[in-house]
Amino acid sequence: MNDLMLFLNEVWIARLALLRGLGVTVSISLLAILAGSLLGVGVGLGLVYGNRLLRLVFRGYTDIIRGTPVLVLVLASYYIFSTVGLDLGPFQAGVLALAVFCSSHVGEILRGALQAIPIGQTEAAKAIGLTFGQTFGSVLWPQALRQILPTWVNTAAEMVKASTLLSVIGVAELLLRTQEIISRNFLSLQFYFLAGFLYFLINYGIERLGKYVERKTAVPS
Amino acid sequence: MNAILRAGAIALATSIFLSGAAFAQQATSRLDEVLARGHLIVGTGSTNAPWHFKGADDKLQGFDVDMGHIIAKALFNDPDKVEFVNQSSDARIPNITTGKVDITCQFMTVTGARAQQVAFTIPYYREGVGLMMKAGGAYKDYAELKAAGSKVTVAVLQNVYAEDMVHAALPQAKVDQYDAQDLIYQALNSGRADAVATDQSSIGWFMIQNAGRYVDAGYGWGPQTYACAVKRGDQDWLNFVNTALHEAMSGVEFDTYAKSFKTWFGKDLPPPQIGFPVEFK
């Protein structure tokens, strides 16, 4: 009981630091997921509909990015750009690395979903005179979206977890904040547990959001 | 004759060019850059008390942080004209070599391998391992711990060299390894260990926070030198920082240094002897 009071007291002292860390984690994740998804849709389209050269370029991009550990991407975007004169701050470099990583996954997910749609649908759309934009917007995208959602939720949750790696380059996100608090009061187990719980809450929120969109886009049966 | 004249002209031109290049280099010293910028950028961490950590007020503080303030004071006569870049221990050297920070002060142990990558300043602290026991316990000091031989259990942070490290001071002691700093203190509190072996700075800080409950066994070993580090090849900047640190430890800023030392390590420093400079004794 005494221990619990001690812990709660320390949480109260650290409430602002924790909230700030949570805010940074949420904003990094949101920015990375949004930018990564937009970029990823472009990559996916390039992978499926690009000409031979474009396909080759996007294939190389996804394979290299997906095959690289996120930590390496984070360090690369923080250090490599500064050697060519573009000095990114830790937050910007971190968001860039996560967005790029996210885009390679989303691109690949979209490619799979688009290629799973029978070719006959594209042909039918052409036959009734739809442009490519109309075909994609009205025929392919709605179907692909249903395919994508579950794996997209998975990728988004991965991004939230990968944001912890930004602590290495000094972004004061939730994990680094937690470590700062622990270095002051030595309550490591309790505060790591709390951080884990907060990460779970964020990912649970993403999962619920995904479920909601799934319901909204489901084909009425 | 003509050839000699030409050779002379070339030599003259080369020397003018080279001295021009030397001037250019001096003009772009990090020192001038920092002065023009108006504030100093120091790389340090935020998760190691009493070196660099966030207090309950969420402010960065500690001995490393104070070194940053001392250098800022020397530069701008204002200890607060300093920006701290938060970096992990792994980022200490890359952040210097890529120019993300002007200087790193982050309990950096001076080693030959590191000195090939960055330029170390003069040391500002000597770290070593110490032994801490509960006040009023079975053993009073290091001599008694050593005499007790294998009856003594020492709690230590898990490390490949932990066993050898303890045995260097207490050859027969039983060594218990734990994987977090709080656990070695818990082992001592619960009586599972008779002493903890850890950095003297950690012991000093822990004893400040828990006044009267613990004693230092009074023996230190395993010396390590802590120094700040700057980018290689900028002697001007290195000289400046060295001067600032030197005067903090032996000159006009001694009181600031001593106050910081007392705050984080709990020990009073005697002022340097007045008269003949201590450095040349």
HADDOCK unambig.tbl for C-alpha pairs under 7 A between the chains (distance, minus, plus):
assign (segid A and resid 13 and name CA) (segid B and resid 56 and name CA) 6.35 0.50 0.50
assign (segid A and resid 14 and name CA) (segid B and resid 56 and name CA) 6.77 0.50 0.50
assign (segid A and resid 17 and name CA) (segid B and resid 58 and name CA) 6.67 0.50 0.50
assign (segid A and resid 79 and name CA) (segid B and resid 98 and name CA) 6.89 0.50 0.50
assign (segid A and resid 82 and name CA) (segid B and resid 98 and name CA) 6.79 0.50 0.50
assign (segid A and resid 83 and name CA) (segid B and resid 98 and name CA) 6.49 0.50 0.50
assign (segid A and resid 168 and name CA) (segid B and resid 87 and name CA) 6.79 0.50 0.50
assign (segid A and resid 168 and name CA) (segid B and resid 88 and name CA) 5.43 0.50 0.50
assign (segid A and resid 169 and name CA) (segid B and resid 87 and name CA) 5.74 0.50 0.50
assign (segid A and resid 169 and name CA) (segid B and resid 88 and name CA) 6.60 0.50 0.50
assign (segid A and resid 169 and name CA) (segid B and resid 91 and name CA) 6.92 0.50 0.50
assign (segid A and resid 170 and name CA) (segid B and resid 86 and name CA) 4.72 0.50 0.50
assign (segid A and resid 170 and name CA) (segid B and resid 87 and name CA) 4.65 0.50 0.50
assign (segid A and resid 170 and name CA) (segid B and resid 88 and name CA) 6.47 0.50 0.50
assign (segid A and resid 179 and name CA) (segid B and resid 47 and name CA) 6.10 0.50 0.50
assign (segid A and resid 180 and name CA) (segid B and resid 46 and name CA) 6.00 0.50 0.50
assign (segid A and resid 180 and name CA) (segid B and resid 47 and name CA) 4.61 0.50 0.50
assign (segid A and resid 180 and name CA) (segid B and resid 53 and name CA) 6.47 0.50 0.50
assign (segid A and resid 180 and name CA) (segid B and resid 54 and name CA) 6.17 0.50 0.50
assign (segid A and resid 183 and name CA) (segid B and resid 47 and name CA) 5.27 0.50 0.50
assign (segid A and resid 183 and name CA) (segid B and resid 48 and name CA) 5.78 0.50 0.50
assign (segid A and resid 183 and name CA) (segid B and resid 49 and name CA) 6.35 0.50 0.50
assign (segid A and resid 184 and name CA) (segid B and resid 49 and name CA) 6.65 0.50 0.50
assign (segid A and resid 184 and name CA) (segid B and resid 55 and name CA) 6.92 0.50 0.50
assign (segid A and resid 186 and name CA) (segid B and resid 182 and name CA) 5.37 0.50 0.50
